[in-house]
Amino acid sequence: MAIKNDNDRFVRCIDCIHGSFMQWFENPIIAQCDVFKERMVAQSRRLCKDYVPSGKSNPEVTHFDHYED
C-alpha cells in the first residue's frame, strides 16, 4: 500500500486561490486555473500539487446567460 502525503490528497478547484470561476445557465461551475491555463469543473475532486486554499466560503462566480460565438 502506498504511503499518503500532502500531494496525494483530493482537492476541489472551487476552494483554490488559483481559480477564476464562471457558470453558464444551470451548468456546473467551471474553474479557469491561473497555474495550468486550463478550464476544469470546479467542484470535482482531483489531485493537484499546486493547490492553495483560498479560505473563501463563497468564491465569486461570473454568470453568463449566453454562449460566445
Backbone as XML, in Angstrom:
<?xml version="1.0"?>
<chain id="A" units="angstrom">
  <residue number="1" name="MET">
    <atom name="N" x="0.843" y="-1.179" z="0.000"/>
    <atom name="CA" x="0.000" y="0.000" z="0.000"/>
    <atom name="C" x="0.889" y="1.244" z="0.000"/>
  </residue>
  <residue number="2" name="ALA">
    <atom name="N" x="0.541" y="2.217" z="-0.835"/>
    <atom name="CA" x="1.326" y="3.445" z="-0.950"/>
    <atom name="C" x="1.111" y="4.330" z="0.274"/>
  </residue>
  <residue number="3" name="ILE">
    <atom name="N" x="2.169" y="5.019" z="0.650"/>
    <atom name="CA" x="2.090" y="5.958" z="1.763"/>
    <atom name="C" x="1.502" y="7.262" z="1.244"/>
  </residue>
  <residue number="4" name="LYS">
    <atom name="N" x="0.544" y="7.786" z="1.944"/>
    <atom name="CA" x="-0.109" y="9.040" z="1.566"/>
    <atom name="C" x="0.676" y="10.217" z="2.110"/>
  </residue>
  <residue number="5" name="ASN">
    <atom name="N" x="0.818" y="11.267" z="1.308"/>
    <atom name="CA" x="1.420" y="12.508" z="1.778"/>
    <atom name="C" x="0.538" y="13.663" z="1.325"/>
  </residue>
  <residue number="6" name="ASP">
    <atom name="N" x="0.965" y="14.900" z="1.563"/>
    <atom name="CA" x="0.142" y="16.067" z="1.223"/>
    <atom name="C" x="-0.162" y="16.156" z="-0.267"/>
  </residue>
  <residue number="7" name="ASN">
    <atom name="N" x="0.700" y="15.621" z="-1.136"/>
    <atom name="CA" x="0.460" y="15.682" z="-2.577"/>
    <atom name="C" x="-0.548" y="14.652" z="-3.045"/>
  </residue>
  <residue number="8" name="ASP">
    <atom name="N" x="-0.967" y="13.730" z="-2.170"/>
    <atom name="CA" x="-1.899" y="12.672" z="-2.541"/>
    <atom name="C" x="-3.333" y="12.963" z="-2.129"/>
  </residue>
  <residue number="9" name="ARG">
    <atom name="N" x="-3.618" y="14.146" z="-1.648"/>
    <atom name="CA" x="-4.972" y="14.438" z="-1.191"/>
    <atom name="C" x="-5.838" y="14.973" z="-2.330"/>
  </residue>
  <residue number="10" name="PHE">
    <atom name="N" x="-7.103" y="14.656" z="-2.272"/>
    <atom name="CA" x="-8.057" y="15.154" z="-3.253"/>
    <atom name="C" x="-8.506" y="16.552" z="-2.842"/>
  </residue>
  <residue number="11" name="VAL">
    <atom name="N" x="-8.556" y="17.457" z="-3.810"/>
    <atom name="CA" x="-8.965" y="18.845" z="-3.566"/>
    <atom name="C" x="-9.976" y="19.250" z="-4.629"/>
  </residue>
  <residue number="12" name="ARG">
    <atom name="N" x="-10.603" y="20.420" z="-4.432"/>
    <atom name="CA" x="-11.544" y="20.955" z="-5.416"/>
    <atom name="C" x="-11.042" y="22.332" z="-5.859"/>
  </residue>
  <residue number="13" name="CYS">
    <atom name="N" x="-11.120" y="22.584" z="-7.150"/>
    <atom name="CA" x="-10.683" y="23.876" z="-7.692"/>
    <atom name="C" x="-11.477" y="25.035" z="-7.086"/>
  </residue>
  <residue number="14" name="ILE">
    <atom name="N" x="-12.747" y="24.814" z="-6.759"/>
    <atom name="CA" x="-13.595" y="25.868" z="-6.210"/>
    <atom name="C" x="-13.021" y="26.399" z="-4.887"/>
  </residue>
  <residue number="15" name="ASP">
    <atom name="N" x="-12.193" y="25.616" z="-4.213"/>
    <atom name="CA" x="-11.601" y="26.003" z="-2.931"/>
    <atom name="C" x="-10.187" y="26.555" z="-3.075"/>
  </residue>
  <residue number="16" name="CYS">
    <atom name="N" x="-9.692" y="26.703" z="-4.313"/>
    <atom name="CA" x="-8.300" y="27.074" z="-4.558"/>
    <atom name="C" x="-8.161" y="28.556" z="-4.915"/>
  </residue>
  <residue number="17" name="ILE">
    <atom name="N" x="-7.089" y="29.147" z="-4.472"/>
    <atom name="CA" x="-6.818" y="30.558" z="-4.745"/>
    <atom name="C" x="-6.449" y="30.809" z="-6.211"/>
  </residue>
  <residue number="18" name="HIS">
    <atom name="N" x="-6.041" y="29.785" z="-6.932"/>
    <atom name="CA" x="-5.592" y="29.932" z="-8.315"/>
    <atom name="C" x="-6.728" y="29.935" z="-9.333"/>
  </residue>
  <residue number="19" name="GLY">
    <atom name="N" x="-7.964" y="29.821" z="-8.895"/>
    <atom name="CA" x="-9.089" y="29.709" z="-9.814"/>
    <atom name="C" x="-9.897" y="30.976" z="-9.989"/>
  </residue>
  <residue number="20" name="SER">
    <atom name="N" x="-10.391" y="31.160" z="-11.211"/>
    <atom name="CA" x="-11.433" y="32.151" z="-11.522"/>
    <atom name="C" x="-12.637" y="31.326" z="-11.949"/>
  </residue>
  <residue number="21" name="PHE">
    <atom name="N" x="-13.823" y="31.709" z="-11.502"/>
    <atom name="CA" x="-14.975" y="30.831" z="-11.663"/>
    <atom name="C" x="-16.058" y="31.443" z="-12.533"/>
  </residue>
  <residue number="22" name="MET">
    <atom name="N" x="-16.682" y="30.585" z="-13.353"/>
    <atom name="CA" x="-17.731" y="31.036" z="-14.261"/>
    <atom name="C" x="-18.779" y="29.940" z="-14.398"/>
  </residue>
  <residue number="23" name="GLN">
    <atom name="N" x="-19.987" y="30.375" z="-14.773"/>
    <atom name="CA" x="-21.089" y="29.425" z="-14.934"/>
    <atom name="C" x="-22.013" y="29.914" z="-16.028"/>
  </residue>
  <residue number="24" name="TRP">
    <atom name="N" x="-22.411" y="28.994" z="-16.898"/>
    <atom name="CA" x="-23.381" y="29.280" z="-17.948"/>
    <atom name="C" x="-24.686" y="28.592" z="-17.583"/>
  </residue>
  <residue number="25" name="PHE">
    <atom name="N" x="-25.751" y="29.364" z="-17.526"/>
    <atom name="CA" x="-27.086" y="28.855" z="-17.206"/>
    <atom name="C" x="-27.034" y="28.051" z="-15.909"/>
  </residue>
  <residue number="26" name="GLU">
    <atom name="N" x="-27.570" y="26.838" z="-15.893"/>
    <atom name="CA" x="-27.587" y="25.988" z="-14.695"/>
    <atom name="C" x="-26.522" y="24.891" z="-14.773"/>
  </residue>
  <residue number="27" name="ASN">
    <atom name="N" x="-25.544" y="25.044" z="-15.639"/>
    <atom name="CA" x="-24.469" y="24.059" z="-15.790"/>
    <atom name="C" x="-23.516" y="24.137" z="-14.601"/>
  </residue>
  <residue number="28" name="PRO">
    <atom name="N" x="-22.647" y="23.129" z="-14.442"/>
    <atom name="CA" x="-21.676" y="23.171" z="-13.335"/>
    <atom name="C" x="-20.766" y="24.395" z="-13.429"/>
  </residue>
  <residue number="29" name="ILE">
    <atom name="N" x="-20.254" y="24.824" z="-12.306"/>
    <atom name="CA" x="-19.306" y="25.935" z="-12.256"/>
    <atom name="C" x="-17.981" y="25.457" z="-12.837"/>
  </residue>
  <residue number="30" name="ILE">
    <atom name="N" x="-17.372" y="26.290" z="-13.662"/>
    <atom name="CA" x="-16.100" y="25.996" z="-14.305"/>
    <atom name="C" x="-15.011" y="26.856" z="-13.671"/>
  </residue>
  <residue number="31" name="ALA">
    <atom name="N" x="-13.853" y="26.248" z="-13.439"/>
    <atom name="CA" x="-12.696" y="26.977" z="-12.911"/>
    <atom name="C" x="-11.695" y="27.194" z="-14.029"/>
  </residue>
  <residue number="32" name="GLN">
    <atom name="N" x="-11.259" y="28.420" z="-14.178"/>
    <atom name="CA" x="-10.139" y="28.741" z="-15.070"/>
    <atom name="C" x="-8.912" y="28.798" z="-14.179"/>
  </residue>
  <residue number="33" name="CYS">
    <atom name="N" x="-8.002" y="27.841" z="-14.332"/>
    <atom name="CA" x="-6.829" y="27.751" z="-13.470"/>
    <atom name="C" x="-5.735" y="28.698" z="-13.959"/>
  </residue>
  <residue number="34" name="ASP">
    <atom name="N" x="-5.265" y="29.563" z="-13.075"/>
    <atom name="CA" x="-4.194" y="30.507" z="-13.402"/>
    <atom name="C" x="-2.846" y="29.810" z="-13.545"/>
  </residue>
  <residue number="35" name="VAL">
    <atom name="N" x="-2.677" y="28.655" z="-12.924"/>
    <atom name="CA" x="-1.410" y="27.927" z="-12.982"/>
    <atom name="C" x="-1.314" y="27.107" z="-14.267"/>
  </residue>
  <residue number="36" name="PHE">
    <atom name="N" x="-2.337" y="26.290" z="-14.542"/>
    <atom name="CA" x="-2.308" y="25.374" z="-15.682"/>
    <atom name="C" x="-2.892" y="25.967" z="-16.958"/>
  </residue>
  <residue number="37" name="LYS">
    <atom name="N" x="-3.545" y="27.132" z="-16.848"/>
    <atom name="CA" x="-4.170" y="27.784" z="-18.011"/>
    <atom name="C" x="-5.181" y="26.856" z="-18.682"/>
  </residue>
  <residue number="38" name="GLU">
    <atom name="N" x="-5.947" y="26.132" z="-17.868"/>
    <atom name="CA" x="-6.975" y="25.208" z="-18.335"/>
    <atom name="C" x="-8.274" y="25.479" z="-17.601"/>
  </residue>
  <residue number="39" name="ARG">
    <atom name="N" x="-9.360" y="24.980" z="-18.178"/>
    <atom name="CA" x="-10.662" y="25.025" z="-17.512"/>
    <atom name="C" x="-11.019" y="23.631" z="-17.031"/>
  </residue>
  <residue number="40" name="MET">
    <atom name="N" x="-11.568" y="23.582" z="-15.810"/>
    <atom name="CA" x="-11.956" y="22.320" z="-15.206"/>
    <atom name="C" x="-13.266" y="22.505" z="-14.448"/>
  </residue>
  <residue number="41" name="VAL">
    <atom name="N" x="-13.979" y="21.431" z="-14.211"/>
    <atom name="CA" x="-15.189" y="21.502" z="-13.392"/>
    <atom name="C" x="-14.742" y="21.812" z="-11.969"/>
  </residue>
  <residue number="42" name="ALA">
    <atom name="N" x="-15.228" y="22.914" z="-11.446"/>
    <atom name="CA" x="-14.706" y="23.468" z="-10.194"/>
    <atom name="C" x="-14.995" y="22.616" z="-8.963"/>
  </residue>
  <residue number="43" name="GLN">
    <atom name="N" x="-16.095" y="21.882" z="-8.948"/>
    <atom name="CA" x="-16.461" y="21.153" z="-7.745"/>
    <atom name="C" x="-16.100" y="19.679" z="-7.792"/>
  </residue>
  <residue number="44" name="SER">
    <atom name="N" x="-15.428" y="19.238" z="-8.857"/>
    <atom name="CA" x="-14.985" y="17.843" z="-8.907"/>
    <atom name="C" x="-13.687" y="17.703" z="-8.111"/>
  </residue>
  <residue number="45" name="ARG">
    <atom name="N" x="-13.496" y="16.543" z="-7.539"/>
    <atom name="CA" x="-12.297" y="16.299" z="-6.732"/>
    <atom name="C" x="-11.168" y="15.817" z="-7.632"/>
  </residue>
  <residue number="46" name="ARG">
    <atom name="N" x="-9.953" y="16.305" z="-7.345"/>
    <atom name="CA" x="-8.797" y="15.965" z="-8.161"/>
    <atom name="C" x="-7.536" y="16.047" z="-7.309"/>
  </residue>
  <residue number="47" name="LEU">
    <atom name="N" x="-6.469" y="15.468" z="-7.809"/>
    <atom name="CA" x="-5.166" y="15.612" z="-7.174"/>
    <atom name="C" x="-4.473" y="16.809" z="-7.802"/>
  </residue>
  <residue number="48" name="CYS">
    <atom name="N" x="-3.912" y="17.685" z="-6.989"/>
    <atom name="CA" x="-3.222" y="18.861" z="-7.517"/>
    <atom name="C" x="-2.120" y="19.284" z="-6.556"/>
  </residue>
  <residue number="49" name="LYS">
    <atom name="N" x="-0.878" y="19.236" z="-7.028"/>
    <atom name="CA" x="0.250" y="19.609" z="-6.174"/>
    <atom name="C" x="0.363" y="21.119" z="-5.993"/>
  </residue>
  <residue number="50" name="ASP">
    <atom name="N" x="-0.324" y="21.898" z="-6.869"/>
    <atom name="CA" x="-0.260" y="23.357" z="-6.798"/>
    <atom name="C" x="-1.446" y="23.981" z="-6.071"/>
  </residue>
  <residue number="51" name="TYR">
    <atom name="N" x="-2.281" y="23.158" z="-5.450"/>
    <atom name="CA" x="-3.460" y="23.638" z="-4.727"/>
    <atom name="C" x="-3.046" y="24.512" z="-3.539"/>
  </residue>
  <residue number="52" name="VAL">
    <atom name="N" x="-3.706" y="25.675" z="-3.445"/>
    <atom name="CA" x="-3.535" y="26.567" z="-2.292"/>
    <atom name="C" x="-4.933" y="26.973" z="-1.847"/>
  </residue>
  <residue number="53" name="PRO">
    <atom name="N" x="-5.331" y="26.658" z="-0.616"/>
    <atom name="CA" x="-6.681" y="27.006" z="-0.170"/>
    <atom name="C" x="-6.918" y="28.519" z="-0.205"/>
  </residue>
  <residue number="54" name="SER">
    <atom name="N" x="-8.088" y="28.904" z="-0.702"/>
    <atom name="CA" x="-8.412" y="30.330" z="-0.787"/>
    <atom name="C" x="-8.952" y="30.866" z="0.533"/>
  </residue>
  <residue number="55" name="GLY">
    <atom name="N" x="-9.564" y="29.995" z="1.310"/>
    <atom name="CA" x="-10.152" y="30.424" z="2.570"/>
    <atom name="C" x="-11.516" y="31.083" z="2.406"/>
  </residue>
  <residue number="56" name="LYS">
    <atom name="N" x="-12.024" y="31.145" z="1.174"/>
    <atom name="CA" x="-13.329" y="31.766" z="0.916"/>
    <atom name="C" x="-14.416" y="30.701" z="0.946"/>
  </residue>
  <residue number="57" name="SER">
    <atom name="N" x="-15.473" y="30.968" z="1.699"/>
    <atom name="CA" x="-16.576" y="30.004" z="1.748"/>
    <atom name="C" x="-17.496" y="30.155" z="0.537"/>
  </residue>
  <residue number="58" name="ASN">
    <atom name="N" x="-17.568" y="31.357" z="-0.032"/>
    <atom name="CA" x="-18.388" y="31.614" z="-1.226"/>
    <atom name="C" x="-17.571" y="32.413" z="-2.241"/>
  </residue>
  <residue number="59" name="PRO">
    <atom name="N" x="-16.784" y="31.722" z="-3.066"/>
    <atom name="CA" x="-15.987" y="32.460" z="-4.053"/>
    <atom name="C" x="-16.871" y="33.139" z="-5.095"/>
  </residue>
  <residue number="60" name="GLU">
    <atom name="N" x="-16.378" y="34.205" z="-5.687"/>
    <atom name="CA" x="-17.118" y="34.942" z="-6.715"/>
    <atom name="C" x="-17.210" y="34.107" z="-7.989"/>
  </residue>
  <residue number="61" name="VAL">
    <atom name="N" x="-18.427" y="33.988" z="-8.519"/>
    <atom name="CA" x="-18.682" y="33.238" z="-9.750"/>
    <atom name="C" x="-19.324" y="34.195" z="-10.749"/>
  </residue>
  <residue number="62" name="THR">
    <atom name="N" x="-18.722" y="34.303" z="-11.938"/>
    <atom name="CA" x="-19.293" y="35.121" z="-13.009"/>
    <atom name="C" x="-20.324" y="34.287" z="-13.746"/>
  </residue>
  <residue number="63" name="HIS">
    <atom name="N" x="-21.552" y="34.798" z="-13.864"/>
    <atom name="CA" x="-22.640" y="34.066" z="-14.514"/>
    <atom name="C" x="-22.879" y="34.614" z="-15.915"/>
  </residue>
  <residue number="64" name="PHE">
    <atom name="N" x="-23.091" y="33.703" z="-16.860"/>
    <atom name="CA" x="-23.355" y="34.066" z="-18.251"/>
    <atom name="C" x="-24.723" y="33.562" z="-18.672"/>
  </residue>
  <residue number="65" name="ASP">
    <atom name="N" x="-25.431" y="34.348" z="-19.481"/>
    <atom name="CA" x="-26.762" y="33.928" z="-19.953"/>
    <atom name="C" x="-26.744" y="33.602" z="-21.453"/>
  </residue>
  <residue number="66" name="HIS">
    <atom name="N" x="-25.549" y="33.526" z="-22.047"/>
    <atom name="CA" x="-25.414" y="33.098" z="-23.444"/>
    <atom name="C" x="-23.987" y="32.608" z="-23.673"/>
  </residue>
  <residue number="67" name="TYR">
    <atom name="N" x="-23.840" y="31.817" z="-24.723"/>
    <atom name="CA" x="-22.515" y="31.324" z="-25.100"/>
    <atom name="C" x="-21.897" y="32.275" z="-26.093"/>
  </residue>
  <residue number="68" name="GLU">
    <atom name="N" x="-20.583" y="32.418" z="-26.060"/>
    <atom name="CA" x="-19.897" y="33.276" z="-27.004"/>
    <atom name="C" x="-19.914" y="32.644" z="-28.389"/>
  </residue>
  <residue number="69" name="ASP">
    <atom name="N" x="-19.916" y="33.470" z="-29.409"/>
    <atom name="CA" x="-19.901" y="32.954" z="-30.787"/>
    <atom name="C" x="-18.496" y="32.705" z="-31.251"/>
  </residue>
</chain>
